Amino acid sequence: MAVVEASNLVREYRMGTETVRALDGASLTLEGGQFVAVVGPSGAGKSTLLHIVGALDTPTSGSIRVDGTDLSGLTDDEASQFRRTRVGFIFQFFNLVPTLTAWENVALPMLLDSKSLRKARPRAVELLERVGLGDRVAHRPAELSGGQMQRVAIARSLMMEPKILLADEPTGNLDSKTGADVLELLAEVAHDEPDRLVLMVTHDGGAAQVCDRVVTVRDGRIDGRHD
Ligand SMILES: Nc1ncnc2c1ncn2[C@@H]1O[C@H](COP(=O)(O)OP(=O)(O)OP(=O)(O)O)[C@@H](O)[C@H]1O
């Protein structure tokens, strides 16, 4: 079963009397076990697409199913539960909590799910080992490099074992060597589990080399083949 099935997505934003069409009939089907890059000109609708796939935004029309769930039918509470438990998010500026250690940041999704942070420690440490940071579990974000902070964020995105990871410009704040290492790690993570999909919006020219598929968004539509 496809992890993402988007059909004819339209997203309009009202700006006073103007209407901006961020997505204009975007259709896309993505299977798991892949690392997919979303590229395209600035303003094309890439982030809007990613936000709809992550249930952070809802389309004006069209249908979207992610990991078997029809997102258009969710209440606000169900959408927030979906985001917390079924999707991992990775951002350009890492979004780590500065006062928490690396392992606490990784374990945080469990706390939000009413589980104790301490109980989640073994799994958080295991995930930090997985991303090459077994010797940094007690460091706070300020004591880590940019690349290390992004690795912590990747470990955190895996905490709830989601089938889909969404990354918005994950290398945008890293130098090219560190960025290449992070792309390599994301590719490994996508291939670790047979059904896992890593979907990444990027302007990084190195992405095409490590990604299994590159999807181009132009004027709110997916260019070319979309199945
Ligand atoms: N919340 C919003 N309110 C109004 N317009 C918006 C909003 N979000 C996005 N847009 C508009 O929708 C269009 C698509 O934006 P989006 O952020 O998806 O593009 P993008 O391809 O991710 O661009 P970039 O590469 O510059 O990040 C743009 O014209 C943008 O100005």
Ligand as a Chemical Component Dictionary entry (heavy atoms), coordinates in Angstrom:
data_LIG
# 
_chem_comp.id                   LIG 
_chem_comp.type                 NON-POLYMER 
_chem_comp.pdbx_formal_charge   0 
_chem_comp.three_letter_code    LIG 
# 
loop_
_chem_comp_atom.comp_id 
_chem_comp_atom.atom_id 
_chem_comp_atom.alt_atom_id 
_chem_comp_atom.type_symbol 
_chem_comp_atom.charge 
_chem_comp_atom.model_Cartn_x 
_chem_comp_atom.model_Cartn_y 
_chem_comp_atom.model_Cartn_z 
_chem_comp_atom.pdbx_ordinal 
LIG N1  N1  N 0 0.044  30.894 5.104  1  
LIG C1  C1  C 0 0.053  31.435 3.890  2  
LIG N2  N2  N 0 -0.715 32.503 3.603  3  
LIG C2  C2  C 0 -0.712 33.045 2.360  4  
LIG N3  N3  N 0 0.025  32.586 1.327  5  
LIG C3  C3  C 0 0.814  31.537 1.565  6  
LIG C4  C4  C 0 0.878  30.909 2.849  7  
LIG N4  N4  N 0 1.758  29.879 2.768  8  
LIG C5  C5  C 0 2.231  29.875 1.503  9  
LIG N5  N5  N 0 1.670  30.861 0.774  10 
LIG C6  C6  C 0 1.924  31.157 -0.647 11 
LIG O1  O1  O 0 1.753  29.956 -1.376 12 
LIG C7  C7  C 0 2.763  29.835 -2.389 13 
LIG C8  C8  C 0 3.537  28.529 -2.149 14 
LIG O2  O2  O 0 4.301  28.640 -0.944 15 
LIG P1  P1  P 0 5.266  27.488 -0.404 16 
LIG O3  O3  O 0 5.837  27.944 0.878  17 
LIG O4  O4  O 0 4.536  26.195 -0.426 18 
LIG O5  O5  O 0 6.390  27.464 -1.554 19 
LIG P2  P2  P 0 7.790  26.714 -1.580 20 
LIG O6  O6  O 0 7.865  26.000 -2.888 21 
LIG O7  O7  O 0 7.961  25.901 -0.358 22 
LIG O8  O8  O 0 8.794  27.939 -1.608 23 
LIG P3  P3  P 0 10.313 28.100 -1.004 24 
LIG O9  O9  O 0 11.177 27.215 -1.849 25 
LIG O10 O10 O 0 10.598 29.551 -1.229 26 
LIG O11 O11 O 0 10.247 27.720 0.449  27 
LIG C9  C9  C 0 3.617  31.074 -2.300 28 
LIG O12 O12 O 0 3.145  31.989 -3.263 29 
LIG C10 C10 C 0 3.350  31.591 -0.895 30 
LIG O13 O13 O 0 3.491  32.994 -0.826 31 
# 
loop_
_chem_comp_bond.comp_id 
_chem_comp_bond.atom_id_1 
_chem_comp_bond.atom_id_2 
_chem_comp_bond.value_order 
_chem_comp_bond.pdbx_ordinal 
LIG N1  C1  SING 1  
LIG C1  N2  SING 2  
LIG C1  C4  DOUB 3  
LIG N2  C2  DOUB 4  
LIG C2  N3  SING 5  
LIG N3  C3  DOUB 6  
LIG C3  C4  SING 7  
LIG C3  N5  SING 8  
LIG C4  N4  SING 9  
LIG N4  C5  DOUB 10 
LIG C5  N5  SING 11 
LIG N5  C6  SING 12 
LIG C6  O1  SING 13 
LIG C6  C10 SING 14 
LIG O1  C7  SING 15 
LIG C7  C8  SING 16 
LIG C7  C9  SING 17 
LIG C8  O2  SING 18 
LIG O2  P1  SING 19 
LIG P1  O3  DOUB 20 
LIG P1  O4  SING 21 
LIG P1  O5  SING 22 
LIG O5  P2  SING 23 
LIG P2  O6  DOUB 24 
LIG P2  O7  SING 25 
LIG P2  O8  SING 26 
LIG O8  P3  SING 27 
LIG P3  O9  DOUB 28 
LIG P3  O10 SING 29 
LIG P3  O11 SING 30 
LIG C9  O12 SING 31 
LIG C9  C10 SING 32 
LIG C10 O13 SING 33 
# 
